[in-house]
Amino acid sequence: MVFRALVTDRNAAGEIASSVQSVDESALPAGNVLVAVEWAGLNYKDGLALAGKGNIVRAFPHVAGIDFAGRVVESRNYRYHPGQSVILTGWRVGETRWGGYAERARVDAEWLVPMPRRLSARTSMMLGTAGLTAMLAINRLKEDGLTPARGDVLVTGASGGVGSIAVMLLARLGHRVVAVTGRPEQAEHLTRLGASEIIDRKQLLEASGKGLDTERWAAAIDPVGGEVLSQVLKKIRYGGAVASIGLAGGANFDGSVLPFILRNVTLFGIDSVMQPYEARVAAWERLSTLFVPGAYEPMVSEKHLEDLPREAAAILRGEVAGRIIVNPKAPRDNVVPLSTLSGA
């Protein structure tokens, strides 16, 4: 079978470019489950892959896309059968292995999870790796003893995929959420998602020059890293915790050990790829009960494969707010009204 795919390749001059091509199924990498991709997501790491940055892609030609959802076409694994709806997030798919920016993907069964009954392929990709990671971070903070009574929870990068979903989930769980964003125009929507207070990122980054600052929040979820993480740790209350997720703001840490020693602050690193199968299934099931697609819809943009090189450049420039989901079918084939899709 020949299918559409966004193929990223490098020419003789070393330049990286992506184009939609017809690819034969025989070109797909080895794996025991073949999936017909229905929706995928665009993440920061996908932006790096499509731009040839960050050493994400090691071999060309390549198909990016670190998360996708669809239906099983063929399976040689007992857990999955043809016609079953599945989700894939991470596992180096879209990096060292071909990913979801195609109408077909062949993967190993252990990388997949069954689609929860309450979700559709489209709504699952409104969440994607961002939603899974946000849920894993919240679960870890809960395991550490976080309750609404302990105090406010800060969420940085709140206009992005992980941050905005974290705001929604925390609010649904009864927490008072303080959202940090560099996009003031998103304040109204973040409030609709459940944020009780909005802080401009510039305000958060006003450094005091001290190793500690005034205690403000019981916990935080930080998808940004870099200087933002350094400033957040200074302001966490005694015995609180920070779930650190991403490095969009850089890997450098200009902080001190004072929050950890004098305030007993805990720093959790959340990597969705390293989670065992059972933890991923549990997180997706919990997401399916907490997520409200209609409330999040204004933060979602739908794109096609042809749009992604331009969108990837925008996401690397920090110009993308919310979540981009990707329909691998040709634009002319996308004629079904969204209101008729399950879970929309």
PyMOL commands that set and color helices and strands:
alter all, ss='L'
color gray80, all
select helices_A, chain A and resi 25-27+44-51+109-111+121-143+148-150+161-172+184-193+201-204+226-234+258-262+272-274+277-290+293-299+305-316+331-333+338-340
alter helices_A, ss='H'
color red, helices_A
select strands_A, chain A and resi 2-10+16-24+33-42+67-75+85-89+104-107+112-114+153-155+177-181+195-200+217-222+236-244+266-269+300-304+323-327
alter strands_A, ss='S'
color yellow, strands_A
deselect
rebuild
show_as cartoon
